[in-house]
Amino acid sequence: MKIKVSDRSPQDVASQVFIAGLYEGEKPSESNLGRLDSSLGNRIERAISEGDFTAYHHELFELYGTRQEGPR
């Protein structure tokens, strides 16, 4: 397995797995995750607004996409 750290836009990264950080209280639309979340149907933003994800310290949120969306 190869792990690479990049500061490129999430949409520009070709990967089977993508890990992104989000601060508590931050919305994807306020970060560089906005375009990615938009391509995923705003599922991250919706999980936050519905209380399913808060971005607390050490909290993880797994989101599964399809080959047509998200990282390539």
Contacts in CASP RR format, 6 or more apart in sequence:
PFRMAT RR
TARGET T0000
AUTHOR 0000-0000-0000
METHOD contacts of the structure
MODEL  1
MKIKVSDRSPQDVASQVFIAGLYEGEKPSESNLGRLDSSLGNRIERAISE
GDFTAYHHELFELYGTRQEGPR
6 13 0 8 1.000
9 32 0 8 1.000
9 35 0 8 1.000
10 18 0 8 1.000
10 20 0 8 1.000
10 32 0 8 1.000
10 33 0 8 1.000
10 35 0 8 1.000
10 36 0 8 1.000
10 70 0 8 1.000
10 71 0 8 1.000
11 35 0 8 1.000
11 36 0 8 1.000
11 39 0 8 1.000
11 70 0 8 1.000
13 71 0 8 1.000
13 72 0 8 1.000
14 71 0 8 1.000
14 72 0 8 1.000
15 71 0 8 1.000
15 72 0 8 1.000
16 71 0 8 1.000
17 71 0 8 1.000
18 36 0 8 1.000
18 70 0 8 1.000
18 71 0 8 1.000
20 33 0 8 1.000
20 36 0 8 1.000
21 33 0 8 1.000
21 55 0 8 1.000
22 28 0 8 1.000
22 31 0 8 1.000
22 33 0 8 1.000
22 44 0 8 1.000
22 55 0 8 1.000
23 55 0 8 1.000
24 54 0 8 1.000
24 55 0 8 1.000
24 56 0 8 1.000
24 57 0 8 1.000
25 48 0 8 1.000
25 54 0 8 1.000
25 55 0 8 1.000
26 55 0 8 1.000
27 45 0 8 1.000
27 48 0 8 1.000
28 34 0 8 1.000
28 36 0 8 1.000
28 37 0 8 1.000
28 42 0 8 1.000
28 44 0 8 1.000
28 45 0 8 1.000
28 48 0 8 1.000
29 37 0 8 1.000
29 45 0 8 1.000
33 44 0 8 1.000
36 44 0 8 1.000
36 70 0 8 1.000
36 71 0 8 1.000
37 43 0 8 1.000
37 44 0 8 1.000
37 45 0 8 1.000
39 69 0 8 1.000
39 70 0 8 1.000
40 63 0 8 1.000
40 65 0 8 1.000
40 69 0 8 1.000
40 70 0 8 1.000
41 69 0 8 1.000
43 63 0 8 1.000
44 53 0 8 1.000
44 61 0 8 1.000
44 63 0 8 1.000
47 53 0 8 1.000
47 61 0 8 1.000
47 63 0 8 1.000
48 54 0 8 1.000
48 55 0 8 1.000
52 61 0 8 1.000
53 59 0 8 1.000
53 61 0 8 1.000
55 61 0 8 1.000
END
